[in-house]
Amino acid sequence: MANKKCIVLLSGGLDSATALYYANNLGYECFCLIFDYAQRHKKEIRSAVRVAKRVECGYKVIKLDLTHKGSALLDKKLKLPEHHNADMEKAIPSTYVPARNTVFLSIALCYAEIFKAQAIFIGANVVDYSGYPDCRPEFFDAFKKVAVLGTKSGATGKKIRIIAPLIDLNKAEIIKLGWKLKVPYGLTWSCYKGGNTPCGECDSCFYRRKGFKEAGLIDPLMVKN
């Protein structure tokens, strides 16, 4: 398809950066949506902007008021999970942000119609633990129906695809894929805390470290710091 376009949800983390490079490698003209939703720190937003600029694609930072709390990523009074354990697999983690992907994908769907984009890319995956209900394949299958039934594009036969290319990959497989695509992982940020260096203790750091180790690669973010 000539001049095919897509919207990419870009958080500044490892997974979303890989999804962006994956879409770019497929020949899509990418436009990134970066959300400032009153999260604990702005470092991941700055990382997302740097990644978008590296790809030389358009982007927009959208400010949302999600200060209704309900998540350790929004409420500094709540303790962040500091390590992975078996009990975490039995419950939705405190870092879950209420209906976040539903909100983000709905806005992306709006932009996709405006820009006449054929697809929306999101870097969600379920193999390595997240516990978020809005990262499940069933959720994306349901949202695909929303994209068809709730838009002019869908009603006129111009379906907007919802693509989660990493959904069935573990962290090591994602990193290996991104390495081949030359994703600048040194520009990304995964840590739930916003210090100068990753804390190495939160659940996100745990899986990033585990992923690079299993992939047999060195995290350039750790080398840089």
MARTOR-979946 format. One record per residue (C-alpha): residue number from 1; residue in one letter; chain; x, y, z. Coordinates in Angstrom, 2 decimals, padded with zeros to 5 digits, always signed. Layout:
<titi><num>NUM</num><residu>A</residu><chaine>A</chaine><u>X</u><v>Y</v><w>Z</w></titi>
...
END
This chain:
<titi><num>1</num><residu>M</residu><chaine>A</chaine><u>+000.00</u><v>+000.00</v><w>+000.00</w></titi>
<titi><num>2</num><residu>A</residu><chaine>A</chaine><u>+001.46</u><v>+003.32</v><w>-001.04</w></titi>
<titi><num>3</num><residu>N</residu><chaine>A</chaine><u>+001.64</u><v>+006.13</v><w>+001.51</w></titi>
<titi><num>4</num><residu>K</residu><chaine>A</chaine><u>+000.21</u><v>+004.01</v><w>+004.30</w></titi>
<titi><num>5</num><residu>K</residu><chaine>A</chaine><u>-000.10</u><v>+005.77</v><w>+007.64</w></titi>
<titi><num>6</num><residu>C</residu><chaine>A</chaine><u>-000.38</u><v>+004.70</v><w>+011.25</w></titi>
<titi><num>7</num><residu>I</residu><chaine>A</chaine><u>-000.76</u><v>+006.10</v><w>+014.75</w></titi>
<titi><num>8</num><residu>V</residu><chaine>A</chaine><u>+001.67</u><v>+004.76</v><w>+017.35</w></titi>
<titi><num>9</num><residu>L</residu><chaine>A</chaine><u>+001.09</u><v>+004.94</v><w>+021.09</w></titi>
<titi><num>10</num><residu>L</residu><chaine>A</chaine><u>+004.52</u><v>+005.89</v><w>+022.40</w></titi>
<titi><num>11</num><residu>S</residu><chaine>A</chaine><u>+005.17</u><v>+005.88</v><w>+026.15</w></titi>
<titi><num>12</num><residu>G</residu><chaine>A</chaine><u>+008.96</u><v>+006.17</v><w>+026.08</w></titi>
<titi><num>13</num><residu>G</residu><chaine>A</chaine><u>+009.40</u><v>+002.62</v><w>+027.31</w></titi>
<titi><num>14</num><residu>L</residu><chaine>A</chaine><u>+011.13</u><v>-000.32</v><w>+025.71</w></titi>
<titi><num>15</num><residu>D</residu><chaine>A</chaine><u>+008.02</u><v>-001.98</v><w>+024.30</w></titi>
<titi><num>16</num><residu>S</residu><chaine>A</chaine><u>+006.41</u><v>+001.05</v><w>+022.68</w></titi>
<titi><num>17</num><residu>A</residu><chaine>A</chaine><u>+009.71</u><v>+002.10</v><w>+021.12</w></titi>
<titi><num>18</num><residu>T</residu><chaine>A</chaine><u>+010.03</u><v>-001.37</v><w>+019.59</w></titi>
<titi><num>19</num><residu>A</residu><chaine>A</chaine><u>+006.45</u><v>-001.15</v><w>+018.27</w></titi>
<titi><num>20</num><residu>L</residu><chaine>A</chaine><u>+007.29</u><v>+002.20</v><w>+016.64</w></titi>
<titi><num>21</num><residu>Y</residu><chaine>A</chaine><u>+010.38</u><v>+000.83</v><w>+014.92</w></titi>
<titi><num>22</num><residu>Y</residu><chaine>A</chaine><u>+008.42</u><v>-002.26</v><w>+013.87</w></titi>
<titi><num>23</num><residu>A</residu><chaine>A</chaine><u>+005.74</u><v>-000.10</v><w>+012.22</w></titi>
<titi><num>24</num><residu>N</residu><chaine>A</chaine><u>+008.36</u><v>+002.12</v><w>+010.60</w></titi>
<titi><num>25</num><residu>N</residu><chaine>A</chaine><u>+010.14</u><v>-000.95</v><w>+009.24</w></titi>
<titi><num>26</num><residu>L</residu><chaine>A</chaine><u>+006.88</u><v>-002.06</v><w>+007.62</w></titi>
<titi><num>27</num><residu>G</residu><chaine>A</chaine><u>+006.86</u><v>+001.16</v><w>+005.65</w></titi>
<titi><num>28</num><residu>Y</residu><chaine>A</chaine><u>+004.22</u><v>+003.08</v><w>+007.58</w></titi>
<titi><num>29</num><residu>E</residu><chaine>A</chaine><u>+004.37</u><v>+006.84</v><w>+007.88</w></titi>
<titi><num>30</num><residu>C</residu><chaine>A</chaine><u>+004.15</u><v>+007.00</v><w>+011.68</w></titi>
<titi><num>31</num><residu>F</residu><chaine>A</chaine><u>+002.62</u><v>+009.66</v><w>+013.89</w></titi>
<titi><num>32</num><residu>C</residu><chaine>A</chaine><u>+003.18</u><v>+009.19</v><w>+017.63</w></titi>
<titi><num>33</num><residu>L</residu><chaine>A</chaine><u>+000.83</u><v>+010.05</v><w>+020.46</w></titi>
<titi><num>34</num><residu>I</residu><chaine>A</chaine><u>+002.59</u><v>+010.63</v><w>+023.79</w></titi>
<titi><num>35</num><residu>F</residu><chaine>A</chaine><u>+000.40</u><v>+011.01</v><w>+026.86</w></titi>
<titi><num>36</num><residu>D</residu><chaine>A</chaine><u>+001.09</u><v>+013.19</v><w>+029.86</w></titi>
<titi><num>37</num><residu>Y</residu><chaine>A</chaine><u>-001.49</u><v>+011.84</v><w>+032.29</w></titi>
<titi><num>38</num><residu>A</residu><chaine>A</chaine><u>-000.07</u><v>+013.16</v><w>+035.59</w></titi>
<titi><num>39</num><residu>Q</residu><chaine>A</chaine><u>+002.20</u><v>+010.16</v><w>+036.08</w></titi>
<titi><num>40</num><residu>R</residu><chaine>A</chaine><u>+004.84</u><v>+010.25</v><w>+038.82</w></titi>
<titi><num>41</num><residu>H</residu><chaine>A</chaine><u>+007.56</u><v>+011.72</v><w>+036.63</w></titi>
<titi><num>42</num><residu>K</residu><chaine>A</chaine><u>+008.06</u><v>+013.26</v><w>+033.20</w></titi>
<titi><num>43</num><residu>K</residu><chaine>A</chaine><u>+011.16</u><v>+011.27</v><w>+032.29</w></titi>
<titi><num>44</num><residu>E</residu><chaine>A</chaine><u>+009.30</u><v>+008.73</v><w>+030.17</w></titi>
<titi><num>45</num><residu>I</residu><chaine>A</chaine><u>+007.62</u><v>+011.58</v><w>+028.27</w></titi>
<titi><num>46</num><residu>R</residu><chaine>A</chaine><u>+010.99</u><v>+013.13</v><w>+027.46</w></titi>
<titi><num>47</num><residu>S</residu><chaine>A</chaine><u>+012.23</u><v>+009.69</v><w>+026.41</w></titi>
<titi><num>48</num><residu>A</residu><chaine>A</chaine><u>+009.26</u><v>+009.25</v><w>+024.08</w></titi>
<titi><num>49</num><residu>V</residu><chaine>A</chaine><u>+009.94</u><v>+012.60</v><w>+022.43</w></titi>
<titi><num>50</num><residu>R</residu><chaine>A</chaine><u>+013.59</u><v>+011.68</v><w>+021.88</w></titi>
<titi><num>51</num><residu>V</residu><chaine>A</chaine><u>+012.65</u><v>+008.33</v><w>+020.33</w></titi>
<titi><num>52</num><residu>A</residu><chaine>A</chaine><u>+010.09</u><v>+009.96</v><w>+018.01</w></titi>
<titi><num>53</num><residu>K</residu><chaine>A</chaine><u>+012.67</u><v>+012.52</v><w>+016.90</w></titi>
<titi><num>54</num><residu>R</residu><chaine>A</chaine><u>+015.20</u><v>+009.76</v><w>+016.25</w></titi>
<titi><num>55</num><residu>V</residu><chaine>A</chaine><u>+012.76</u><v>+008.13</v><w>+013.82</w></titi>
<titi><num>56</num><residu>E</residu><chaine>A</chaine><u>+012.04</u><v>+011.58</v><w>+012.36</w></titi>
<titi><num>57</num><residu>C</residu><chaine>A</chaine><u>+008.30</u><v>+011.11</v><w>+012.62</w></titi>
<titi><num>58</num><residu>G</residu><chaine>A</chaine><u>+005.58</u><v>+013.47</v><w>+013.78</w></titi>
<titi><num>59</num><residu>Y</residu><chaine>A</chaine><u>+004.39</u><v>+013.39</v><w>+017.35</w></titi>
<titi><num>60</num><residu>K</residu><chaine>A</chaine><u>+002.05</u><v>+015.12</v><w>+019.77</w></titi>
<titi><num>61</num><residu>V</residu><chaine>A</chaine><u>+002.16</u><v>+015.23</v><w>+023.57</w></titi>
<titi><num>62</num><residu>I</residu><chaine>A</chaine><u>-001.41</u><v>+015.10</v><w>+024.86</w></titi>
<titi><num>63</num><residu>K</residu><chaine>A</chaine><u>-002.12</u><v>+016.21</v><w>+028.41</w></titi>
<titi><num>64</num><residu>L</residu><chaine>A</chaine><u>-004.88</u><v>+014.33</v><w>+030.22</w></titi>
<titi><num>65</num><residu>D</residu><chaine>A</chaine><u>-006.28</u><v>+014.82</v><w>+033.69</w></titi>
<titi><num>66</num><residu>L</residu><chaine>A</chaine><u>-006.10</u><v>+011.37</v><w>+035.25</w></titi>
<titi><num>67</num><residu>T</residu><chaine>A</chaine><u>-005.42</u><v>+012.75</v><w>+038.72</w></titi>
<titi><num>68</num><residu>H</residu><chaine>A</chaine><u>-008.35</u><v>+010.77</v><w>+040.05</w></titi>
<titi><num>69</num><residu>K</residu><chaine>A</chaine><u>-005.60</u><v>+008.60</v><w>+041.58</w></titi>
<titi><num>70</num><residu>G</residu><chaine>A</chaine><u>-006.37</u><v>+004.87</v><w>+041.74</w></titi>
<titi><num>71</num><residu>S</residu><chaine>A</chaine><u>-002.83</u><v>+003.88</v><w>+040.73</w></titi>
<titi><num>72</num><residu>A</residu><chaine>A</chaine><u>+000.65</u><v>+003.87</v><w>+042.21</w></titi>
<titi><num>73</num><residu>L</residu><chaine>A</chaine><u>+001.79</u><v>+005.50</v><w>+038.97</w></titi>
<titi><num>74</num><residu>L</residu><chaine>A</chaine><u>-000.42</u><v>+008.50</v><w>+039.76</w></titi>
<titi><num>75</num><residu>D</residu><chaine>A</chaine><u>-000.53</u><v>+008.65</v><w>+043.55</w></titi>
<titi><num>76</num><residu>K</residu><chaine>A</chaine><u>+002.83</u><v>+009.15</v><w>+045.23</w></titi>
<titi><num>77</num><residu>K</residu><chaine>A</chaine><u>+001.26</u><v>+008.12</v><w>+048.53</w></titi>
<titi><num>78</num><residu>L</residu><chaine>A</chaine><u>+000.96</u><v>+004.56</v><w>+047.22</w></titi>
<titi><num>79</num><residu>K</residu><chaine>A</chaine><u>+004.02</u><v>+002.34</v><w>+047.34</w></titi>
<titi><num>80</num><residu>L</residu><chaine>A</chaine><u>+005.43</u><v>+001.10</v><w>+044.06</w></titi>
<titi><num>81</num><residu>P</residu><chaine>A</chaine><u>+005.91</u><v>-002.67</v><w>+043.73</w></titi>
<titi><num>82</num><residu>E</residu><chaine>A</chaine><u>+009.63</u><v>-003.24</v><w>+044.23</w></titi>
<titi><num>83</num><residu>H</residu><chaine>A</chaine><u>+010.11</u><v>-006.82</v><w>+043.16</w></titi>
<titi><num>84</num><residu>H</residu><chaine>A</chaine><u>+008.40</u><v>-009.67</v><w>+041.39</w></titi>
<titi><num>85</num><residu>N</residu><chaine>A</chaine><u>+006.88</u><v>-012.49</v><w>+043.37</w></titi>
<titi><num>86</num><residu>A</residu><chaine>A</chaine><u>+004.38</u><v>-015.27</v><w>+042.80</w></titi>
<titi><num>87</num><residu>D</residu><chaine>A</chaine><u>+001.60</u><v>-013.45</v><w>+044.68</w></titi>
<titi><num>88</num><residu>M</residu><chaine>A</chaine><u>+001.69</u><v>-010.65</v><w>+042.10</w></titi>
<titi><num>89</num><residu>E</residu><chaine>A</chaine><u>+000.44</u><v>-013.04</v><w>+039.44</w></titi>
<titi><num>90</num><residu>K</residu><chaine>A</chaine><u>-002.80</u><v>-013.50</v><w>+041.36</w></titi>
<titi><num>91</num><residu>A</residu><chaine>A</chaine><u>-003.85</u><v>-009.85</v><w>+041.43</w></titi>
<titi><num>92</num><residu>I</residu><chaine>A</chaine><u>-003.91</u><v>-006.72</v><w>+039.32</w></titi>
<titi><num>93</num><residu>P</residu><chaine>A</chaine><u>-000.85</u><v>-004.68</v><w>+040.39</w></titi>
<titi><num>94</num><residu>S</residu><chaine>A</chaine><u>-001.01</u><v>-001.29</v><w>+042.08</w></titi>
<titi><num>95</num><residu>T</residu><chaine>A</chaine><u>+000.56</u><v>+000.26</v><w>+038.94</w></titi>
<titi><num>96</num><residu>Y</residu><chaine>A</chaine><u>-002.60</u><v>-000.43</v><w>+036.93</w></titi>
<titi><num>97</num><residu>V</residu><chaine>A</chaine><u>-004.06</u><v>+002.90</v><w>+035.72</w></titi>
<titi><num>98</num><residu>P</residu><chaine>A</chaine><u>-007.87</u><v>+002.67</v><w>+035.43</w></titi>
<titi><num>99</num><residu>A</residu><chaine>A</chaine><u>-008.97</u><v>+002.13</v><w>+031.81</w></titi>
<titi><num>100</num><residu>R</residu><chaine>A</chaine><u>-005.71</u><v>+003.64</v><w>+030.50</w></titi>
<titi><num>101</num><residu>N</residu><chaine>A</chaine><u>-005.45</u><v>+001.71</v><w>+027.23</w></titi>
<titi><num>102</num><residu>T</residu><chaine>A</chaine><u>-009.15</u><v>+002.20</v><w>+026.54</w></titi>
<titi><num>103</num><residu>V</residu><chaine>A</chaine><u>-008.65</u><v>+005.97</v><w>+026.83</w></titi>
<titi><num>104</num><residu>F</residu><chaine>A</chaine><u>-005.42</u><v>+006.00</v><w>+024.83</w></titi>
<titi><num>105</num><residu>L</residu><chaine>A</chaine><u>-006.76</u><v>+003.81</v><w>+022.02</w></titi>
<titi><num>106</num><residu>S</residu><chaine>A</chaine><u>-009.95</u><v>+005.89</v><w>+021.77</w></titi>
<titi><num>107</num><residu>I</residu><chaine>A</chaine><u>-007.91</u><v>+009.06</v><w>+021.27</w></titi>
<titi><num>108</num><residu>A</residu><chaine>A</chaine><u>-005.65</u><v>+007.23</v><w>+018.80</w></titi>
<titi><num>109</num><residu>L</residu><chaine>A</chaine><u>-008.75</u><v>+006.13</v><w>+016.89</w></titi>
<titi><num>110</num><residu>C</residu><chaine>A</chaine><u>-009.83</u><v>+009.75</v><w>+016.61</w></titi>
<titi><num>111</num><residu>Y</residu><chaine>A</chaine><u>-006.42</u><v>+010.76</v><w>+015.24</w></titi>
<titi><num>112</num><residu>A</residu><chaine>A</chaine><u>-006.42</u><v>+007.80</v><w>+012.87</w></titi>
<titi><num>113</num><residu>E</residu><chaine>A</chaine><u>-009.66</u><v>+009.00</v><w>+011.31</w></titi>
<titi><num>114</num><residu>I</residu><chaine>A</chaine><u>-008.42</u><v>+012.59</v><w>+011.07</w></titi>
<titi><num>115</num><residu>F</residu><chaine>A</chaine><u>-005.10</u><v>+011.56</v><w>+009.47</w></titi>
<titi><num>116</num><residu>K</residu><chaine>A</chaine><u>-006.73</u><v>+008.84</v><w>+007.36</w></titi>
<titi><num>117</num><residu>A</residu><chaine>A</chaine><u>-004.40</u><v>+006.28</v><w>+008.94</w></titi>
<titi><num>118</num><residu>Q</residu><chaine>A</chaine><u>-004.93</u><v>+002.60</v><w>+008.25</w></titi>
<titi><num>119</num><residu>A</residu><chaine>A</chaine><u>-003.63</u><v>+001.28</v><w>+011.59</w></titi>
<titi><num>120</num><residu>I</residu><chaine>A</chaine><u>-002.89</u><v>+001.95</v><w>+015.25</w></titi>
<titi><num>121</num><residu>F</residu><chaine>A</chaine><u>+000.16</u><v>+000.29</v><w>+016.82</w></titi>
<titi><num>122</num><residu>I</residu><chaine>A</chaine><u>+000.49</u><v>-000.39</v><w>+020.54</w></titi>
<titi><num>123</num><residu>G</residu><chaine>A</chaine><u>+003.39</u><v>-002.13</v><w>+022.31</w></titi>
<titi><num>124</num><residu>A</residu><chaine>A</chaine><u>+001.37</u><v>-004.19</v><w>+024.77</w></titi>
<titi><num>125</num><residu>N</residu><chaine>A</chaine><u>+002.41</u><v>-007.76</v><w>+025.61</w></titi>
<titi><num>126</num><residu>V</residu><chaine>A</chaine><u>+001.18</u><v>-010.43</v><w>+028.02</w></titi>
<titi><num>127</num><residu>V</residu><chaine>A</chaine><u>+003.87</u><v>-013.11</v><w>+028.10</w></titi>
<titi><num>128</num><residu>D</residu><chaine>A</chaine><u>+006.04</u><v>-011.45</v><w>+030.73</w></titi>
<titi><num>129</num><residu>Y</residu><chaine>A</chaine><u>+003.87</u><v>-010.52</v><w>+033.64</w></titi>
<titi><num>130</num><residu>S</residu><chaine>A</chaine><u>+002.00</u><v>-007.23</v><w>+033.71</w></titi>
<titi><num>131</num><residu>G</residu><chaine>A</chaine><u>-001.36</u><v>-008.27</v><w>+035.12</w></titi>
<titi><num>132</num><residu>Y</residu><chaine>A</chaine><u>-003.17</u><v>-005.41</v><w>+033.39</w></titi>
<titi><num>133</num><residu>P</residu><chaine>A</chaine><u>-006.61</u><v>-006.41</v><w>+032.04</w></titi>
<titi><num>134</num><residu>D</residu><chaine>A</chaine><u>-006.26</u><v>-003.88</v><w>+029.20</w></titi>
<titi><num>135</num><residu>C</residu><chaine>A</chaine><u>-003.16</u><v>-005.67</v><w>+027.87</w></titi>
<titi><num>136</num><residu>R</residu><chaine>A</chaine><u>-004.95</u><v>-008.95</v><w>+027.16</w></titi>
<titi><num>137</num><residu>P</residu><chaine>A</chaine><u>-005.57</u><v>-010.20</v><w>+023.61</w></titi>
<titi><num>138</num><residu>E</residu><chaine>A</chaine><u>-009.29</u><v>-010.37</v><w>+024.44</w></titi>
<titi><num>139</num><residu>F</residu><chaine>A</chaine><u>-009.30</u><v>-006.65</v><w>+025.15</w></titi>
<titi><num>140</num><residu>F</residu><chaine>A</chaine><u>-007.73</u><v>-005.81</v><w>+021.81</w></titi>
<titi><num>141</num><residu>D</residu><chaine>A</chaine><u>-010.12</u><v>-008.16</v><w>+019.99</w></titi>
<titi><num>142</num><residu>A</residu><chaine>A</chaine><u>-012.99</u><v>-006.27</v><w>+021.60</w></titi>
<titi><num>143</num><residu>F</residu><chaine>A</chaine><u>-011.54</u><v>-002.87</v><w>+020.73</w></titi>
<titi><num>144</num><residu>K</residu><chaine>A</chaine><u>-011.13</u><v>-003.92</v><w>+017.11</w></titi>
<titi><num>145</num><residu>K</residu><chaine>A</chaine><u>-014.92</u><v>-004.26</v><w>+017.03</w></titi>
<titi><num>146</num><residu>V</residu><chaine>A</chaine><u>-015.25</u><v>-000.78</v><w>+018.55</w></titi>
<titi><num>147</num><residu>A</residu><chaine>A</chaine><u>-012.99</u><v>+000.59</v><w>+015.81</w></titi>
<titi><num>148</num><residu>V</residu><chaine>A</chaine><u>-015.27</u><v>-000.86</v><w>+013.15</w></titi>
<titi><num>149</num><residu>L</residu><chaine>A</chaine><u>-018.66</u><v>-000.16</v><w>+014.73</w></titi>
<titi><num>150</num><residu>G</residu><chaine>A</chaine><u>-017.96</u><v>+003.25</v><w>+016.24</w></titi>
<titi><num>151</num><residu>T</residu><chaine>A</chaine><u>-016.27</u><v>+005.14</v><w>+013.43</w></titi>
<titi><num>152</num><residu>K</residu><chaine>A</chaine><u>-017.11</u><v>+006.61</v><w>+010.05</w></titi>
<titi><num>153</num><residu>S</residu><chaine>A</chaine><u>-014.11</u><v>+004.75</v><w>+008.67</w></titi>
<titi><num>154</num><residu>G</residu><chaine>A</chaine><u>-015.49</u><v>+001.42</v><w>+009.81</w></titi>
<titi><num>155</num><residu>A</residu><chaine>A</chaine><u>-019.00</u><v>+002.21</v><w>+008.63</w></titi>
<titi><num>156</num><residu>T</residu><chaine>A</chaine><u>-017.72</u><v>+003.03</v><w>+005.13</w></titi>
<titi><num>157</num><residu>G</residu><chaine>A</chaine><u>-015.54</u><v>-000.06</v><w>+004.82</w></titi>
<titi><num>158</num><residu>K</residu><chaine>A</chaine><u>-012.22</u><v>+001.64</v><w>+005.59</w></titi>
<titi><num>159</num><residu>K</residu><chaine>A</chaine><u>-011.33</u><v>-000.42</v><w>+008.65</w></titi>
<titi><num>160</num><residu>I</residu><chaine>A</chaine><u>-008.64</u><v>+000.92</v><w>+010.98</w></titi>
<titi><num>161</num><residu>R</residu><chaine>A</chaine><u>-006.51</u><v>-001.97</v><w>+012.21</w></titi>
<titi><num>162</num><residu>I</residu><chaine>A</chaine><u>-005.48</u><v>-002.26</v><w>+015.87</w></titi>
<titi><num>163</num><residu>I</residu><chaine>A</chaine><u>-002.05</u><v>-003.91</v><w>+015.85</w></titi>
<titi><num>164</num><residu>A</residu><chaine>A</chaine><u>-000.23</u><v>-005.18</v><w>+018.94</w></titi>
<titi><num>165</num><residu>P</residu><chaine>A</chaine><u>+002.82</u><v>-006.79</v><w>+017.30</w></titi>
<titi><num>166</num><residu>L</residu><chaine>A</chaine><u>+004.50</u><v>-007.74</v><w>+020.60</w></titi>
<titi><num>167</num><residu>I</residu><chaine>A</chaine><u>+001.48</u><v>-009.27</v><w>+022.29</w></titi>
<titi><num>168</num><residu>D</residu><chaine>A</chaine><u>+002.81</u><v>-012.87</v><w>+022.28</w></titi>
<titi><num>169</num><residu>L</residu><chaine>A</chaine><u>+006.52</u><v>-012.09</v><w>+022.80</w></titi>
<titi><num>170</num><residu>N</residu><chaine>A</chaine><u>+008.42</u><v>-012.22</v><w>+026.07</w></titi>
<titi><num>171</num><residu>K</residu><chaine>A</chaine><u>+010.76</u><v>-009.39</v><w>+027.03</w></titi>
<titi><num>172</num><residu>A</residu><chaine>A</chaine><u>+013.86</u><v>-011.12</v><w>+025.67</w></titi>
<titi><num>173</num><residu>E</residu><chaine>A</chaine><u>+012.16</u><v>-011.73</v><w>+022.31</w></titi>
<titi><num>174</num><residu>I</residu><chaine>A</chaine><u>+011.05</u><v>-008.10</v><w>+022.16</w></titi>
<titi><num>175</num><residu>I</residu><chaine>A</chaine><u>+014.58</u><v>-006.90</v><w>+022.85</w></titi>
<titi><num>176</num><residu>K</residu><chaine>A</chaine><u>+016.05</u><v>-009.22</v><w>+020.20</w></titi>
<titi><num>177</num><residu>L</residu><chaine>A</chaine><u>+013.52</u><v>-007.92</v><w>+017.67</w></titi>
<titi><num>178</num><residu>G</residu><chaine>A</chaine><u>+014.26</u><v>-004.33</v><w>+018.59</w></titi>
<titi><num>179</num><residu>W</residu><chaine>A</chaine><u>+017.99</u><v>-004.94</v><w>+018.42</w></titi>
<titi><num>180</num><residu>K</residu><chaine>A</chaine><u>+017.62</u><v>-006.08</v><w>+014.81</w></titi>
<titi><num>181</num><residu>L</residu><chaine>A</chaine><u>+015.52</u><v>-003.00</v><w>+014.07</w></titi>
<titi><num>182</num><residu>K</residu><chaine>A</chaine><u>+018.18</u><v>-000.79</v><w>+015.71</w></titi>
<titi><num>183</num><residu>V</residu><chaine>A</chaine><u>+015.85</u><v>+000.57</v><w>+018.40</w></titi>
<titi><num>184</num><residu>P</residu><chaine>A</chaine><u>+017.81</u><v>+003.15</v><w>+020.48</w></titi>
<titi><num>185</num><residu>Y</residu><chaine>A</chaine><u>+017.12</u><v>+001.47</v><w>+023.81</w></titi>
<titi><num>186</num><residu>G</residu><chaine>A</chaine><u>+019.52</u><v>+003.88</v><w>+025.48</w></titi>
<titi><num>187</num><residu>L</residu><chaine>A</chaine><u>+016.93</u><v>+006.61</v><w>+024.88</w></titi>
<titi><num>188</num><residu>T</residu><chaine>A</chaine><u>+014.07</u><v>+004.66</v><w>+026.46</w></titi>
<titi><num>189</num><residu>W</residu><chaine>A</chaine><u>+013.00</u><v>+004.64</v><w>+030.09</w></titi>
<titi><num>190</num><residu>S</residu><chaine>A</chaine><u>+011.30</u><v>+001.75</v><w>+031.89</w></titi>
<titi><num>191</num><residu>C</residu><chaine>A</chaine><u>+011.74</u><v>+002.50</v><w>+035.59</w></titi>
<titi><num>192</num><residu>Y</residu><chaine>A</chaine><u>+008.62</u><v>+003.50</v><w>+037.53</w></titi>
<titi><num>193</num><residu>K</residu><chaine>A</chaine><u>+010.74</u><v>+006.02</v><w>+039.41</w></titi>
<titi><num>194</num><residu>G</residu><chaine>A</chaine><u>+012.09</u><v>+009.17</v><w>+037.79</w></titi>
<titi><num>195</num><residu>G</residu><chaine>A</chaine><u>+015.64</u><v>+009.42</v><w>+039.07</w></titi>
<titi><num>196</num><residu>N</residu><chaine>A</chaine><u>+018.82</u><v>+009.92</v><w>+037.09</w></titi>
<titi><num>197</num><residu>T</residu><chaine>A</chaine><u>+019.37</u><v>+006.17</v><w>+036.87</w></titi>
<titi><num>198</num><residu>P</residu><chaine>A</chaine><u>+016.95</u><v>+003.21</v><w>+036.97</w></titi>
<titi><num>199</num><residu>C</residu><chaine>A</chaine><u>+016.16</u><v>+002.11</v><w>+040.53</w></titi>
<titi><num>200</num><residu>G</residu><chaine>A</chaine><u>+016.75</u><v>-001.56</v><w>+039.69</w></titi>
<titi><num>201</num><residu>E</residu><chaine>A</chaine><u>+014.11</u><v>-002.56</v><w>+042.22</w></titi>
<titi><num>202</num><residu>C</residu><chaine>A</chaine><u>+010.68</u><v>-001.91</v><w>+040.71</w></titi>
<titi><num>203</num><residu>D</residu><chaine>A</chaine><u>+008.85</u><v>-004.55</v><w>+038.71</w></titi>
<titi><num>204</num><residu>S</residu><chaine>A</chaine><u>+009.51</u><v>-002.76</v><w>+035.42</w></titi>
<titi><num>205</num><residu>C</residu><chaine>A</chaine><u>+013.27</u><v>-002.69</v><w>+036.09</w></titi>
<titi><num>206</num><residu>F</residu><chaine>A</chaine><u>+013.11</u><v>-006.36</v><w>+037.04</w></titi>
<titi><num>207</num><residu>Y</residu><chaine>A</chaine><u>+011.71</u><v>-007.39</v><w>+033.66</w></titi>
<titi><num>208</num><residu>R</residu><chaine>A</chaine><u>+013.94</u><v>-005.09</v><w>+031.66</w></titi>
<titi><num>209</num><residu>R</residu><chaine>A</chaine><u>+017.04</u><v>-006.49</v><w>+033.36</w></titi>
<titi><num>210</num><residu>K</residu><chaine>A</chaine><u>+015.75</u><v>-010.06</v><w>+032.97</w></titi>
<titi><num>211</num><residu>G</residu><chaine>A</chaine><u>+014.95</u><v>-009.49</v><w>+029.30</w></titi>
<titi><num>212</num><residu>F</residu><chaine>A</chaine><u>+018.38</u><v>-008.17</v><w>+028.37</w></titi>
<titi><num>213</num><residu>K</residu><chaine>A</chaine><u>+020.06</u><v>-010.98</v><w>+030.31</w></titi>
<titi><num>214</num><residu>E</residu><chaine>A</chaine><u>+018.01</u><v>-013.69</v><w>+028.57</w></titi>
<titi><num>215</num><residu>A</residu><chaine>A</chaine><u>+018.59</u><v>-012.03</v><w>+025.20</w></titi>
<titi><num>216</num><residu>G</residu><chaine>A</chaine><u>+022.34</u><v>-012.13</v><w>+025.83</w></titi>
<titi><num>217</num><residu>L</residu><chaine>A</chaine><u>+022.63</u><v>-008.39</v><w>+025.28</w></titi>
<titi><num>218</num><residu>I</residu><chaine>A</chaine><u>+023.78</u><v>-005.41</v><w>+027.34</w></titi>
<titi><num>219</num><residu>D</residu><chaine>A</chaine><u>+021.25</u><v>-002.70</v><w>+028.16</w></titi>
<titi><num>220</num><residu>P</residu><chaine>A</chaine><u>+022.75</u><v>+000.51</v><w>+026.73</w></titi>
<titi><num>221</num><residu>L</residu><chaine>A</chaine><u>+020.87</u><v>+002.52</v><w>+029.33</w></titi>
<titi><num>222</num><residu>M</residu><chaine>A</chaine><u>+022.87</u><v>+000.82</v><w>+032.05</w></titi>
<titi><num>223</num><residu>V</residu><chaine>A</chaine><u>+026.14</u><v>+001.32</v><w>+030.16</w></titi>
<titi><num>224</num><residu>K</residu><chaine>A</chaine><u>+025.36</u><v>+004.99</v><w>+029.73</w></titi>
<titi><num>225</num><residu>N</residu><chaine>A</chaine><u>+024.77</u><v>+005.37</v><w>+033.42</w></titi>
END
